[in-house]
Amino acid sequence: MGHHNTPTLYLRAAALALALSPTISLAAQKVVVSIKPLELLVRAVATENTTVTTLVGPGSNPHNFSMKPSQRRALAEADAVFWVGPEMETFLTRLLQGDEFQARAHAFRPGEANASDDDGHHSDHGHSHDHHHGESNGTENDPHIWLDPATAGDMAKVIHEVLASLPGADKAALAANLKAFEQALADTEQQIQQQLAPTRALSLFTYHNAFYHFAEHYDLPLAGVLTINPELSPGARHMAEVQETLRQAHRPCLMTERPFNPESWDAIVGDVAVNFSDWDPLASDIKADASGYIAFQKSIAASVMACL
């Protein structure tokens, strides 16, 4: 009797496995991102049961970050890894350009190697000659590309393509998520363009090239960058030049970033009357959910508005 039931049991088991398999494989999709802004873009596109691990936490620097063993394990187990590229997350360059991650790691600024190169011959120099931000005057070539909403939209398309190619992907849900994100991004961009109109009478200064991508997109008056490298404090001659520039500027406002000591601004600014506004290119305080990138763009716009 038991012998006759065996095929039925097999069929039931097979039917059950078939019914569960999409759920199981979707739940098993694991994504690792280097920094929080990339997590926001992944969450905008990914299905809810995708696991996202972010390596560089709040207050940490992606240029000189040190991974924990648990993060290295998360990388090893990841179905897909997203990072900006060698100019940004230096700590990942050797690892992600090696054989173990060649098929799984996706750099948005891959350096001299083209994003679609699969031959593994990546350059260590981190300069892109074929990227659309490839000018070399230190601002257009800045790696903080996620701050430009148009570039972020392109990055979301890449994320969609990668996630849709994973086994068991819910392609319909991913496509719907991408479409919804693109619509929300377009609406927000239009809203911010109008909101920022009064700020175009200001002279905005930053301590860091990162702000360039946001400022260029919204046609903001970025009057100067005080120092190219945020790791180095400006020298005395540079500070004197900065003070003179601020003195000559119409309604100057300094966009500061949290890692920098507020007291140090007194020395840099001197006796010049300047407004200050704080902003965060790494989106540390933004909730990591599907609308996180939209909230991030709005938070930067609010920081610019605080200059008025």
HELIX and SHEET records of a PDB file:
HELIX    1   1 GLY A    2  ALA A   27  1                                  26    
HELIX    2   2 LYS A   36  VAL A   45  1                                  10    
HELIX    3   3 PRO A   69  GLU A   77  1                                   9    
HELIX    4   4 THR A   90  LEU A   92  5                                   3    
HELIX    5   5 THR A   93  LEU A   96  1                                   4    
HELIX    6   6 ILE A  145  LEU A  147  5                                   3    
HELIX    7   7 PRO A  149  ALA A  164  1                                  16    
HELIX    8   8 LYS A  171  GLN A  195  1                                  25    
HELIX    9   9 ALA A  197  ALA A  201  5                                   5    
HELIX   10  10 ASN A  209  PHE A  211  5                                   3    
HELIX   11  11 TYR A  212  HIS A  217  1                                   6    
HELIX   12  12 ALA A  236  GLN A  248  1                                  13    
HELIX   13  13 PRO A  262  VAL A  269  1                                   8    
HELIX   14  14 GLY A  292  MET A  305  1                                  14    
SHEET    1   A 4 THR A  51  THR A  54  0                                        
SHEET    2   A 4 LYS A  30  VAL A  33  1                                        
SHEET    3   A 4 ALA A  80  TRP A  83  1                                        
SHEET    4   A 4 ALA A 105  ALA A 107  1                                        
SHEET    1   B 4 LEU A 222  VAL A 225  0                                        
SHEET    2   B 4 SER A 203  THR A 206  1                                        
SHEET    3   B 4 PRO A 252  GLU A 257  1                                        
SHEET    4   B 4 ASN A 275  TRP A 279  1                                        
END                                                                             
